[in-house]
Amino acid sequence: MNASFAHIRRLLQAATVVALLTLSACASMPPPTEELAAARLSVARAGDADADQYAPTDIVQARRALEQAQAAMGSGRESEARTLALSAGALADLAHARSLQAATESELAARRAEITTLRQRLQAED
């Protein structure tokens, strides 16, 4: 599964680069308030999925990028703010996905342990 997340990360990075190139082509873009709001929501959603426990590196990077985006926005560097907000959103989405994967794997392990216990009980009764 780790290889798939490496692949997802590359896809997210490629998508970010494409988005950046597209956005840089548009000279009169509005302030990135929507991108910042979306990044905030993505970071919050990852936090709600226990990303601090299951994907700590990704969520820390997402939070850092969001803070940098907000600082860039406050300094009037809207293009940089947009780029950082998109990056923060992508990193937060990755953290969310990894958290869901870890929670699912944990649940699967618990169910397998239950099945093993039930099988042992059935064998003991025979």
C-alpha positions, 0 to 999 in steps of 0.5 A: 500500500505504501507504493500506492501512496507514493504514486498518489503523492506524485499525482498530487504534486503533478496536479499542483504543478499543473494548477500553478502553471494554469493559475500563473497564466491568468494575470487578473486572478481574484484573491485566493480566498476560496483556495484558503477556505478549502485548505482550511476545511481539508486540514480540519477534515484530516484532523478529524480523521486522526491524522495527527496519529496516523499521518503526522508528517503529512498533517504537519506539512499541510498545517505549515503550508496553510500558515505560510499561505495565510501569511503570504495572503496577509503580505499581499503575495496572492499568487504565492498564497494560492500556491501554498493553499493548494499545496496545503489542501493536497497534503491535508487530503493525503493525510486524510486518506492515510488516516482512513487507510490506517483506521480501516487496517486497524478495524480489519486486524480486529475483525481477523482477531475475532474470527481467529478467536471464534474458530478456536472456540469452535474447534474446542467444542468439537 
